[in-house]
């Protein structure tokens, strides 16, 4: 996902992130090993900063 300039991740649960601002990659492998093709996973995060818009370019793969 892409956070707007001025935003950063302040907490993340059920996943591991690479980066805390700008372009951020989130993976959950440490918690549930492998997600099957067409499977689902859930993670949560809190982002702080301004602007208060939702992250853009959210892609799941």
N, C-alpha and C positions, 0 to 999 in steps of 0.2 A: 504494500500500500504506500501511498505517498502522502506525507503530512505537509501542510502548508508551512511556509517560512514563518518561524516564530512558535511553532508547535513542537512538542516533544512527548514521547511516551514517559509517563512517570511511574506506572506500574503495569504489570502484565501477569496474567495467571493462566495455567494450563498450557503453556507454550514457552518457547525460547525465541528471543528476537535477535536479529543482526541489525544493529543501528538503533538509535532512539529518535532520530529526526530525519527529515528528508525522505529518501526512499528506504523503507523498512521491510525486512523479510522476517516472517514469523513461521516457525516450525514447531510441531508438537511431538516429534518423535520420542523425546525422553519420557513422555507421559503415557503414550499409548502404543509404543513401538511403531507399527506401520498401519496406516489407514488404507483399507482395501480400495481398489478402483471403484468409483462411484459411491464410496462410503462417505461418512460425515465425521466432522470433528468440531469441537467448540473451544474457543478461547475468548478471553476478555482482556481489555486494556483500558487504561485511563490515560488520556492525552491532556496536556496542559498548554497554555499559551494563548496567543491571539494571532489570527482570527479564530473564532469558535466554530468554524465550518467542519463538516465531516471529512475524513480522509478521502482522497481521490485515488483513482487508478487501483482499486481493490481487485486483485486477481487471485483466484484460488487454483492451485495446480497440484 
